[in-house]
């Protein structure tokens, strides 16, 4: 989902009519399917920060702190895993489990895409003949990524705060949108656009300053919090 700065004044009015409140939650972790719209066959990855355990079919293969490059390739209904060109085996399920501040860089090879950086954990499996990637990510790390993907980089601090509150509201209201498929939300406009860790680190300040804040109605229910990249110069009720 996308929004523009035009909506900023409208949000201030709506927040007065509805209500801005804080949710005091334990550390919430979401399962976000990434590269949802692509048919992924091969990629490479490496640890960018922190230390990661590499698990394959439930067994610990290695611990990496960034010294290795891993290549993951689809082979029929299995995944071939290489570490620095050495084959570790073929598996059904692979997961990188890291520390709280851990980051992994992903580079799709087939299809070819630019490098992205994701925080927290990443898992790989085969789904409908292609690789399925799931980012198991702390809620506010996810909100930071959504905020940049939806609001763009180099926006004002106050606009980042507004976007963060709306993105958090939407995520919590739709946290089970894809639960029957084995994950919480996808990374496309069907849910909220998400490309991993933001490049503008000022966004994390906006996340911290709005931590736990969401928009609710008069009954303290989370609002839908739908938003769009282009209003066409007009506004309308969300149900329209």
C-alpha positions in Angstrom: 0.0 0.0 0.0 1.2 3.5 -0.8 0.5 7.1 0.5 1.6 10.6 -0.3 2.3 13.7 1.8 -1.0 15.2 0.7 -2.8 13.0 3.2 -0.8 14.4 6.2 -3.2 17.2 7.1 -6.2 14.9 6.7 -4.6 12.4 9.1 -4.3 15.0 11.8 -8.0 15.8 11.6 -9.0 12.1 11.6 -6.8 11.3 14.6 -8.7 14.0 16.5 -12.0 12.5 15.5 -11.0 8.9 16.1 -8.2 8.5 18.5 -4.5 8.0 18.8 -3.5 5.5 21.5 -0.7 3.2 22.5 -0.6 -0.6 22.5 1.7 -2.0 25.1 2.7 -5.3 23.4 5.4 -7.8 24.1 8.0 -8.0 21.3 5.8 -8.8 18.3 7.3 -10.9 15.5 5.7 -11.1 12.1 6.2 -13.6 9.3 6.5 -11.5 6.1 6.7 -13.3 2.8 9.3 -11.4 0.7 9.7 -11.2 -3.1 6.1 -12.5 -3.2 5.5 -11.4 -6.8 8.6 -13.1 -8.2 9.3 -16.7 -9.2 12.6 -17.1 -7.4 14.9 -20.0 -8.5 18.3 -18.9 -7.1 19.9 -16.3 -4.8 22.9 -15.7 -2.7 23.1 -14.3 0.8 25.6 -13.3 3.5 25.4 -12.1 7.1 25.7 -8.3 7.2 25.6 -7.8 10.9 25.6 -10.0 14.0 25.9 -13.8 14.2 23.5 -16.3 12.6 22.9 -20.0 13.1 22.2 -21.8 9.9 19.7 -24.6 10.3 18.7 -27.0 7.6 15.9 -29.5 8.1 16.2 -29.0 11.8 20.0 -29.5 12.1 22.6 -26.9 12.8 25.0 -26.7 9.9 27.2 -23.7 10.9 27.4 -20.4 12.6 28.2 -17.4 10.4 29.3 -13.8 11.2 29.7 -12.7 7.6 32.7 -14.6 6.5 30.8 -16.8 4.1 28.6 -16.4 1.0 25.8 -18.8 0.7 24.1 -19.8 -2.5 20.6 -21.2 -2.5 19.3 -22.9 -5.6 16.0 -24.6 -6.4 16.5 -28.3 -7.4 13.1 -30.0 -8.2 11.4 -30.1 -4.8 14.5 -29.4 -2.8 17.0 -26.6 -2.1 20.7 -27.0 -2.8 22.8 -25.0 -0.4 26.4 -24.0 -1.0 28.8 -22.2 1.3 31.6 -20.5 -0.6 31.0 -22.8 -3.5 31.2 -25.9 -1.3 27.9 -28.0 -1.4 26.5 -28.5 2.0 23.6 -30.6 0.7 20.0 -30.5 -0.5 17.3 -29.7 2.0 13.5 -29.0 2.3 13.8 -26.1 4.8 16.6 -23.7 5.5 16.6 -21.0 8.2 19.0 -18.3 9.2 18.4 -17.4 12.9 20.2 -14.3 14.2 20.6 -12.0 17.1 18.3 -9.1 17.7 20.5 -6.8 15.7 21.3 -9.3 13.0 21.1 -8.4 9.3 21.3 -10.5 6.1 21.9 -9.3 2.6 20.0 -11.1 -0.1 20.8 -10.9 -3.8 18.4 -12.7 -6.2 20.2 -14.4 -9.1 17.2 -15.8 -10.9 15.5 -13.5 -11.5 18.2 -10.9 -11.2 17.4 -8.2 -8.6 19.4 -5.6 -6.6 20.7 -6.4 -3.1 18.3 -5.9 -0.2 19.1 -6.0 3.5 16.7 -7.8 5.9 16.8 -7.7 9.7 16.2 -10.7 12.0 15.5 -14.1 10.6 15.1 -15.5 7.1 13.7 -18.9 6.0 13.6 -20.7 2.7 11.3 -23.5 1.4 9.8 -24.7 -1.8 6.3 -23.6 -2.7 4.5 -24.3 -5.9 7.7 -25.0 -7.8 9.7 -21.9 -6.6 11.6 -20.7 -3.6 9.5 -19.2 -0.9 11.3 -16.6 1.4 9.9 -15.6 4.8 11.4 -12.8 6.8 10.6 -13.4 10.5 11.0 -9.8 11.7 10.3 -7.8 14.8 7.3 -5.6 14.4 9.1 -2.2 14.6 11.8 -3.3 12.2 9.0 -4.2 9.7 7.3 -0.9 10.3 10.6 0.9 9.6 10.9 -0.9 6.2 7.3 -0.2 5.3 7.6 3.5 6.2 10.4 4.0 3.7 8.8 1.8 1.0 5.5 3.7 1.3 6.7 7.2 2.2 10.0 7.3 0.3 13.3 8.4 1.6 14.3 12.0 2.7 10.8 12.8 4.0 10.3 15.0 7.0 10.4 13.5 10.5 6.8 14.3 11.2 5.7 12.6 8.0 7.6 9.5 8.9 5.8 9.5 12.3 2.4 9.7 10.6 3.3 6.9 8.2 4.7 4.7 11.0 1.5 5.0 13.0 -0.6 4.1 10.0 1.6 1.2 9.0 1.6 -0.2 12.5 -2.2 0.2 12.8 -2.6 -1.7 9.5 -0.2 -4.4 10.3 -1.8 -5.2 13.7 -5.3 -5.0 12.3 -4.4 -7.5 9.5 -1.8 -9.6 11.2 -3.5 -12.8 10.1 -4.3 -11.8 6.5 -2.2 -14.7 5.1 -2.3 -17.1 8.1 -3.8 -19.9 6.1 -0.8 -19.7 3.8 1.8 -19.9 6.6 2.7 -16.3 7.1 1.3 -13.0 8.4 1.6 -10.5 5.5 3.1 -10.2 2.1 5.5 -7.5 0.9 3.3 -6.1 -1.9 0.5 -3.6 -2.2 -2.0 -6.5 -1.3 -0.7 -5.8 2.3 2.0 -3.2 2.7 5.0 -2.6 0.5 8.2 -3.8 2.3 11.7 -4.0 0.9 13.6 -4.7 4.1 15.8 -2.4 6.2 15.4 1.2 5.3 18.3 3.2 3.9 17.3 6.4 5.7 18.2 5.6 9.3 16.3 8.6 10.5 13.2 6.5 10.1 14.1 4.5 13.1 13.9 7.7 15.2 10.3 8.1 14.0 9.6 4.5 14.9 11.0 4.9 18.4 9.1 8.2 19.0 5.8 6.6 17.9 6.4 3.2 19.5 3.2 1.3 20.2 1.0 4.1 18.8 -2.0 3.2 16.6 -5.2 4.8 15.5 -8.5 3.5 16.9 -12.2 4.3 16.6 -14.5 5.4 19.4 -14.8 1.7 20.6 -11.0 1.4 20.7 -10.9 -0.9 17.7 -8.1 -0.5 15.2 -9.1 1.4 12.1 -8.6 -0.1 8.6 -5.8 2.5 8.0 -6.0 2.1 4.2 -3.8 4.5 2.2 -2.8 5.0 -1.4 0.2 6.5 -3.4 -1.9 8.9 -5.4 -5.3 10.4 -4.4 -5.8 12.0 -7.8 -6.4 15.2 -6.0 -9.5 13.9 -4.3 -10.4 12.3 -1.0 -13.1 9.7 -0.3 -14.3 7.5 2.5 -12.1 4.4 3.0 -15.1 2.1 2.2 -15.3 3.7 -1.3 
